[in-house]
Amino acid sequence: MDILLQLLLLCVGFFLLVKGADWFVDGACNIAARFHIPQLIIGLTIVAMGTSAPEAAVSITAASKGAADITIGNIVGSNIMNVLVILGLSAVIVPLKVAKSTVRIEIPFLIGITALLFVLGLDGSVTSTDGLILTVLFLCYLGYLLYMAVKHPEQDSGEEEMHQMKLWQALAALVVGLGLILLGSDLAVDAATNLARIFGLSERLIGLTIVALGTSLPELFTSVTAARKGSADIAIGNIVGSNIFNILFVVGLSSLIIPVPFARPFLFDTLIALAAASFLLVACCRKRVLTRGAGLLMPGVYAAYMLLLL
């Protein structure tokens, strides 16, 4: 009976996370549009941060509750799943074209910061000093996004379509969405921790699998929907941007709040995340297209990784 209750609480937590992220993004985008902020900036910052909000809330909550393995497992597991499963499935639906800047700058940057996370974890902890380094890199990344937005300004033709809510409605969506994210993360972390104890599983395994899947739902819905509608650049950009946010913003902020232990087994998982990002670069660099063949291979690689975990 307790198992069913914890599973129900976990599902409720994930639902609140996804719904909260959706409302948060809608409210933030409407407020930004009201003040005539270019939509490219909105997409690259607010939407990317919104889809990473579940990872951020769960990881910070887990760190504050001493469930460090869920903190790191959630981020590393989400980044592996985002590339190998979500992009793989999206590419199976339709080959994904990749922007030149994504191949030349963003994916190599993702590879670099994943390698940095591995190095920072070698001493068994991501300290507040490490968190400061990640936060500075995060601010540099935001600066790069703003530079790209100024260099390649978008037409504001869609601004009125986005600008649908009244100001009070947008503010309410923003506040309620944030509240749902916080409540959902609290429920999800507690339920995941309790399930790990009931089944005798490690928090590492729970974080890398169940929690990572739950917090990756916004990326899954966004990328697969974008691929089905032919917006391949959104599918790739959403995943790469979200993975960068996960490492720099989520791990950085979590470790600034409290030093986050980095168990030795996570070094292997971080190497898998590094290999996944490197594979993505190799698969895309020649013709700047993620093909169906590569897309079919990627979930198979993830399945092999799961077998190793189990």
Disulfide bonds with the S-S distance in Angstrom:
none
